[in-house]
Amino acid sequence: MQTVLADLCRQNIIDNGLDDRVTLLEQDIRTLKGKLKASTFDAVVANAPYTRSGAGRQSPRPERLLSRHDVVADIDAWLDLRMFLKNKGRYFLVFPAARLSDLITSLRMHRLEPKRMRLIHPSGGKPASLVLIEAVKTAGIGLEVMPPLVVHDADSRYTEEMRQIYGQ
């Protein structure tokens, strides 16, 4: 388990006043099938590991390795969580922009249709590093590509939009 990260998530839920609407499940996703009822959730939010197992630099710290590499569960295992979504339920993901085509292919294989997408750029003129995706279970085709989110301005400070997101 990743207790430190779960505690951070739990605190974010409280800080954002969502503790009456959001339930954090701190357990291995591979064990959920027999513990949760299918087709009961309105939404799933996931920050799946970004890197394929064995690729890139691997941290010697187990918690960091687990959160960054799909050594335990690849993107398809994460998308299997769709079984817990109601029909037309929403699945929200953050994923590396460089793996966007893999993600869309996997989403569709799991009957999750990408509906909204926003690319995140570290700064203006730099390629996107992340993508935010909202997919809907058993929905029709149609994707809204939202304006990009640029994190830093030319002076390496947060952009106005990022300051608003962070409540500054």
C-alpha positions in Angstrom: 0.0 0.0 0.0 1.0 3.6 -0.5 -0.1 5.0 2.8 1.8 8.4 2.5 0.1 9.1 -0.9 -3.3 7.9 0.4 -3.0 10.3 3.4 -2.1 13.2 1.0 -5.2 12.3 -1.1 -7.4 12.0 2.0 -6.2 15.5 3.2 -6.9 17.0 -0.3 -10.4 15.6 -0.2 -11.0 17.2 3.2 -9.3 20.5 2.2 -11.6 20.7 -0.9 -14.7 20.0 1.1 -15.5 16.8 -0.7 -15.4 14.3 2.2 -19.2 13.9 2.0 -19.0 13.0 -1.7 -15.7 11.3 -2.3 -14.6 7.9 -0.8 -11.0 7.0 -0.9 -10.3 3.3 -1.2 -6.8 2.5 -0.1 -6.2 -1.0 -1.5 -4.7 -2.9 -4.4 -6.9 -2.4 -7.5 -6.5 -6.1 -8.4 -8.5 -7.1 -5.2 -11.5 -4.9 -5.8 -13.5 -7.2 -8.0 -14.9 -9.3 -5.2 -15.3 -6.4 -2.7 -17.3 -3.8 -4.7 -20.5 -4.2 -6.6 -20.4 -3.7 -10.3 -22.1 -0.7 -12.0 -22.5 1.3 -8.8 -20.2 4.4 -9.1 -20.8 7.6 -11.0 -17.1 8.3 -11.5 -13.6 6.9 -11.1 -10.6 9.1 -10.8 -7.2 7.6 -11.5 -3.6 8.6 -11.6 -2.2 5.3 -13.0 1.5 4.8 -13.2 3.0 6.6 -16.2 5.8 4.3 -17.3 5.8 0.8 -18.5 7.5 -1.7 -16.3 11.2 -1.9 -17.1 11.4 1.3 -19.0 13.1 4.5 -18.0 14.9 5.1 -14.7 13.6 3.1 -11.8 13.6 4.4 -8.3 15.1 2.2 -5.6 12.3 3.4 -3.3 9.4 0.9 -3.5 6.6 3.5 -3.0 8.0 5.7 -5.7 8.6 2.8 -8.1 5.0 1.6 -7.6 3.5 5.0 -8.3 5.6 5.7 -11.4 5.9 2.3 -13.1 3.2 -0.3 -13.9 5.0 -3.1 -12.2 1.9 -4.2 -10.4 -0.9 -3.0 -12.7 -0.7 -1.7 -16.3 -3.1 0.7 -17.9 -5.5 -2.1 -18.8 -5.7 -3.2 -15.2 -6.6 0.4 -14.2 -9.2 0.6 -16.9 -10.8 -2.6 -15.7 -12.1 -0.4 -12.9 -14.8 0.6 -15.4 -16.8 -2.4 -14.3 -17.7 -0.4 -11.2 -19.1 2.5 -13.2 -22.7 2.9 -13.9 -23.7 3.0 -17.6 -22.6 6.5 -18.8 -20.4 6.8 -15.7 -17.3 9.0 -16.1 -13.6 7.9 -15.8 -11.1 10.7 -15.2 -7.4 10.1 -15.9 -4.1 11.9 -15.9 -1.5 10.3 -18.2 1.7 11.1 -20.1 1.0 13.0 -23.3 3.6 10.8 -25.1 1.4 7.8 -24.4 -1.9 9.4 -25.5 -2.4 7.0 -28.5 -1.9 4.0 -26.2 -4.4 5.5 -23.7 -7.1 6.1 -26.3 -6.7 2.7 -27.8 -7.0 1.1 -24.3 -9.9 3.3 -23.4 -11.9 2.2 -26.4 -11.0 -1.5 -25.9 -12.6 -1.1 -22.4 -15.7 0.6 -23.8 -14.7 3.9 -22.4 -15.2 6.7 -24.9 -12.9 9.7 -24.6 -15.2 12.8 -24.3 -13.0 15.6 -23.1 -9.2 16.1 -23.3 -6.8 18.8 -22.1 -3.1 18.8 -22.8 -0.8 20.2 -20.1 2.3 22.0 -21.2 5.1 22.8 -18.7 5.5 26.2 -20.4 4.6 28.0 -23.6 6.4 26.6 -26.6 7.2 23.3 -24.9 5.5 20.0 -25.9 2.7 18.7 -23.7 3.9 16.6 -20.9 0.5 15.3 -19.6 -3.0 14.8 -20.7 -6.2 15.0 -18.7 -8.9 12.7 -20.1 -12.6 12.3 -19.2 -14.0 9.2 -20.7 -17.6 7.9 -20.5 -18.7 4.3 -20.2 -20.6 3.0 -23.3 -20.9 6.5 -24.8 -21.0 7.5 -28.5 -18.1 9.0 -30.4 -17.3 12.7 -30.0 -14.2 14.3 -28.3 -13.9 17.9 -27.1 -10.3 19.0 -27.2 -10.1 21.8 -24.7 -7.6 24.6 -24.8 -4.1 23.7 -23.4 -3.2 24.3 -19.8 0.2 26.0 -19.6 1.8 25.6 -16.1 4.7 28.2 -16.2 5.1 31.6 -17.9 8.2 32.9 -19.5 9.6 33.9 -16.1 9.1 30.3 -14.8 6.3 31.4 -12.5 2.9 29.8 -12.5 0.5 31.2 -15.1 -2.6 33.1 -14.0 -4.7 30.0 -14.6 -2.4 27.8 -12.5 -2.5 30.4 -9.7 -6.3 30.3 -9.8 -6.3 26.5 -9.7 -4.0 26.6 -6.6 -6.2 29.3 -5.1 -3.5 31.9 -5.1 
